[in-house]
Amino acid sequence: MNTAGAGPAAGAFEDAEPETPFGPQGRSHHSWERYSLAISLAVGIGLWWLVVAVTGLPRFVLPTPAEVVLRLVDYLPTGQLQTHIRTTLVEALLGGALGLAVGLASGYLLAKWDVAERLVAPYLVASQSVPIIAFTPMLILWFGPGTVSKVLICAIIVFFPMTINTMVGLRSVDAGLLELMRTYRASRWQILRMVEIPSALPMVFGGLKVSGTLSVLGAVVGEFVGAKAGLGYLVNYAAFQLDTPLMFVGLLALVVLGVGVFTLISLVEQRTLRWMARGRH
Amino acid sequence: MGRSAVLELSGVSYAYGSGPLATPALRNVSLTVNGGEIVSLVGPSGCGKTTLLKIVSGLLQPDRGEVRVNGLTSRGVHAGIGCIFQTPRLLPWRTVLSNVMLPLEVERVSRPQARMTAERALALVGLKGTGQRYPAELSGGMRRRVAIARALTSDPAVLLMDEPFASLDAISREKLNLEMLRLREATGKTVLFVTHSIRESVLMSDRVLVLSHRPAAVRREVRVDLGPQRDLRVQDSTEFTRLTAALREELDYGEDEERRRLDGEPEEDGA
């Protein structure tokens, strides 16, 4: 983090930067850049089509984009896709929220209390070295194939990056600012609210961006192992039926979900950390 | 200008660590700062000036001796002190105005009231109209002014300044020196000012206290009779030259003495 105390003359040089053609503002002046996403999608779909056309692979191995779209159009009126999306989304959001809450709390404890780190660190590392998919059958055995087991899987997956990022964020708080608050005779709560949380936020958002997509992944992993609904269940089910176009529908829905969650978090981050863009230009 | 003592230190000693490994930092320091006075502390680098300020503020508790602010001692940070540090210590995520409001927010002053006070303080240091900018958008000198404005909002009895302008260029520094004199005229603030610049100490203060090498003790007190209203031309006066020369000699003398002490030590050990 660039603190305000940095070099006194630095501002004079930074002011000149937005004028350069390589700055982020300069790039958007090329008209084609505005359509870059559309172009990249078009090229990707074109290549996909080309591969099917050239290799002549059968529909159950690799369907054409058109076949996938037709399957989607066919499938939408049944309302099942929406149900699966809702199931996965609810699991990922609830689990993510739980993992976030526990991660923030334990990150705070670990940052503030050295003993906690020594006691908990082995478990943290152990939990991280066992792949979540190895846990999953146990969780489903204990909590059943419903929502609860998936929420727990998501929470466990989100917990680790949130804990670490919160801890590192809180530990990197400028000691000078803490001393400043002490000279105001600020309470612990005031110091947390006015200095520690805002200081740690960039790190916490970094953790959130990683966790958001991980949470969707956790829900899908759970659904693969045992579930009655959800996009993971849908993909698994379609695979058994050799209904590859439907599998692709499920995968595309997952992509949209993951990108959506990531974009949402990024937008909130941009709004919250607007100060970081100011002055750095 | 009140002549009563706002800040009193009597027999203050402090050591870092304890037992045989303790490093003494302050040795029997006594000093008084009266209401409306600016007193400078000069001394060789690393002599314990910052430690002394931390004790005065109450961030550190002395091993021996007593600190009184407005006649009161305290177990923790004293009420009625305002600190200005070597770096401005602004919160980068807050606007300038919101930074200046910080101490009032801690004191739970109502928002409109805090806002008014902060805006007045900003105007006082010549930063009217910059309230909505962020610290990163300001020059080094302007950030120092924000830190001064912030310290003024809670109307402290004593301002403690720890080499606040040390990292600034010479021109910004002189400007801010005069600004402080002007502020003293306007607000009647009592200031304890730590610096390693002899010029700065003479230009700004009513009295200069020379500290010895670590562990620091007050070595000498020099009264600066240049009048309350000063400008940069005061530096050309013979009185100014005489004072800076005397202080420099005092510091050099201390250094020689220190060198003799250090040179002497191995022989003592060998004996």
Contacts between the chains, C-beta under 8 A, distances in Angstrom:
chain1	res1	chain2	res2	distance
A	1	B	92	7.3
A	2	B	92	7.0
A	2	B	136	6.8
A	3	B	92	5.8
A	4	B	88	6.2
A	4	B	89	7.6
A	4	B	90	4.1
A	4	B	91	7.6
A	4	B	92	4.8
A	4	B	135	3.6
A	4	B	136	6.2
A	4	B	143	6.0
A	5	B	87	3.5
A	5	B	88	6.1
A	5	B	89	6.6
A	5	B	90	7.7
A	5	B	143	7.8
A	7	B	140	7.6
A	8	B	139	6.6
A	8	B	140	2.3
A	8	B	141	7.2
A	8	B	143	7.6
A	8	B	167	6.2
A	8	B	168	6.1
A	8	B	169	7.4
A	8	B	172	7.8
A	9	B	139	7.8
A	9	B	140	6.8
A	9	B	169	7.8
A	11	B	136	7.4
A	11	B	137	6.9
A	11	B	138	6.8
A	11	B	139	5.6
A	11	B	140	7.9
A	12	B	139	7.5
A	174	B	89	7.7
A	176	B	85	6.6
A	176	B	87	6.4
A	176	B	89	4.9
A	177	B	89	5.9
A	177	B	91	6.6
A	179	B	59	6.6
A	179	B	85	7.8
A	179	B	89	7.9
A	180	B	83	7.2
A	180	B	85	7.2
A	180	B	89	4.9
A	181	B	106	7.3
A	182	B	59	6.2
A	182	B	77	6.0
A	183	B	57	5.8
A	183	B	59	6.8
A	183	B	77	5.7
A	183	B	81	6.9
A	183	B	82	7.8
A	183	B	83	4.6
A	184	B	102	7.4
A	184	B	103	5.0
A	184	B	106	4.4
A	184	B	107	7.5
A	184	B	154	7.6
A	185	B	76	7.0
A	185	B	77	5.2
A	185	B	79	7.4
A	185	B	106	7.4
A	186	B	106	4.7
A	190	B	106	5.7
A	194	B	91	7.6
A	194	B	102	7.0
A	194	B	105	7.1
A	194	B	106	7.5
A	195	B	91	6.9
A	198	B	91	7.0
A	198	B	93	4.8
A	201	B	93	7.9
A	273	B	93	7.7
A	275	B	92	6.4
A	275	B	93	4.3
A	275	B	94	7.5
A	275	B	134	5.5
A	276	B	93	7.7
A	278	B	134	4.5
A	278	B	136	6.6
A	278	B	137	6.5
A	279	B	92	7.9
A	279	B	134	4.7
A	279	B	135	7.2
A	279	B	136	2.6
A	279	B	137	4.3
A	280	B	136	6.3
